[in-house]
Amino acid sequence: MLPSRHVSRRTLLVAGLATMTVPAMSSCSGTGGGARRPVTPPDDFSTPLAVPPLDEGTMVSPGVREFALTAREGTHDMGTGVATPTWGFNGDHLGPTLRARSGETVRVRVTNDLPEETTVHWHGMHLPAVMDGGPHQMIEPGGTWEPVWTIDQPAASLWYHPHPHGATEEHVYRGLAGMFWIDPDEGPDTRLPHRYGVDDVPVVVQDKRLDDDGELDLDDQGLEIGLLGDRVLANGTWGGHVEASTELLRLRLLNGSTARTYGLGFSDDRDFDVVATDGGLLERPVATTRVRLSPGERAEVVVRLAPAERVRLVSYGAELGDVVIPSVFGADDVIDVLEIRARDRLEPSPPVPEVLTSIERLDPSAADARREWELEGREINGQGMDMDRVDATVTAGALEQWTVRSRNPYPHNFHVHDVQFRVVAVDGAPPPPLLAGLKDTVYLEPHVSYDLLMRFGDHADPEHPYMFHCHLLLHEDDGMMGQFVVVDDGDAADLSGHEGH
């Protein structure tokens, strides 16, 4: 059962949101008092962008790569000159970029040196449910967990983060997050910028709010979607710059925030190419001036630079659809995220290929099952999360169509564990180009139906479930999450022996 503190305050907020006036919505505040703070811009961009350490693990035998992660306490300066208490993997804040190849077997030794239990979920990864790192795979303080799986999916920019039920928002917000890059089986794709930290740079975008003592403010301000910070960082750097030495620069963007949706572009409104989304390369690059990323979503963009120029990566708010009073949810916040400084001389880069990959065509008429999920309040189909309830039993190898819809006038999104899906229709129409690739997380505009087509793999396990949920982490923690189990044909789910918490 969810803690009772969520019921009274959240229920009242959900029930009254649609009828709130502008002044009432604009003054939403939590127990700490005061309205949501405006975003604070950096004074300058003189700080070099922190690039997470690259960890390619250890090859312990042909095709087997081992990693080690330790979740620990630390401190980190978020641009105030104060050592803010934080959590991180293998360091004080955030974690290394893990990198492996498709087809390899990976083993990760995860150690929990935190004062409370946590998990590590491999967001976007196709793997057995018992290795997924969801709320059923808790790691006690001082404990270790060693998931092992074989990477069976295309090259992609995934990420890892905690997933303890009821505490995911806080654990991610404190700094527990990192990227997991999958390369093709033969190594990095040299048709695109691919040198880590040189012309291929991870960018983890997160917003934070600090109290008067320089500590992370965990008060969600009473805002329906959770905390919107007033300080936006890239890789934990506030006011950071990256020095570019090549004509083309690839940025692998991750929205690692707990609630805020970004509409990312550049300060001069230039075109750039989106070459990949959550699950890997698009079939063709998409030229655009904006890319919308809700919490958990990723996009790989390639931008062309001229010698000696400076340009900033900016969030111009986000198109949130038909939400009530968009400014309350950050839609009007214009935020400088980082600055790109091109050298006086730039190394030539090959052009972005016109064709990047091919993606399997899935036929909705061939779906083995169809399911509908409605998100409202803190529930999916009228039910809050129950760790002992199976919401869907899926046959291994099945092709299913899930139709997902938000019934609230405020932001939600939808994430499915284990699979990458295709968005085949948005309110019955073909999806826009940026939703045409492989996805594991999708923003849900209010009162719009999204048809998601997904094929479930061969990791049948009737005892261990996967999750599907809203990835606005306060919503997830408050119960907007369900479970599905993948079984062999004719089998039934059985959670009676699982290690629940």
Sequence and secondary structure as in RCSB ss.txt:
>XXXX:A:sequence
MLPSRHVSRRTLLVAGLATMTVPAMSSCSGTGGGARRPVTPPDDFSTPLAVPPLDEGTMVSPGVREFALTAREGT
HDMGTGVATPTWGFNGDHLGPTLRARSGETVRVRVTNDLPEETTVHWHGMHLPAVMDGGPHQMIEPGGTWEPVWT
IDQPAASLWYHPHPHGATEEHVYRGLAGMFWIDPDEGPDTRLPHRYGVDDVPVVVQDKRLDDDGELDLDDQGLEI
GLLGDRVLANGTWGGHVEASTELLRLRLLNGSTARTYGLGFSDDRDFDVVATDGGLLERPVATTRVRLSPGERAE
VVVRLAPAERVRLVSYGAELGDVVIPSVFGADDVIDVLEIRARDRLEPSPPVPEVLTSIERLDPSAADARREWEL
EGREINGQGMDMDRVDATVTAGALEQWTVRSRNPYPHNFHVHDVQFRVVAVDGAPPPPLLAGLKDTVYLEPHVSY
DLLMRFGDHADPEHPYMFHCHLLLHEDDGMMGQFVVVDDGDAADLSGHEGH
>XXXX:A:secstr
   HHHHHHHHHHHHHHTT  HHHHHT   TT S        S   EE     EE  EEEETTEEEEEEEEEEEE
EE SSSSEEEEEEESSSSB  EEEEETT EEEEEEEE SSS B  EEET    GGGS STTS B TT EE  EEE
  S SEEEEEE   TTTHHHHHHHT  EEEEEE TTSS TTS  SBTTTEEEEEEEEE B TTS B    TT TT
    SEEEETTBSSEEEEEEESEEEEEEEE  SS  EEEEETT   EEEEEETTEEEEEEEEES EEE TT EEE
EEEE  TT EEEEEEE     S SSGGGGTTT EEEEEEEEEEEEEE      S         GGG SEEEEEEE
ETTEETTB   TT  SEEEETT EEEEEEEE SSS EEEEESS  EEEEEETTB   GGGSSEESEEEE TT EE
EEEEE  S   TTS EEEE SSHHHHHTT EEEEEEE TT     TTS   
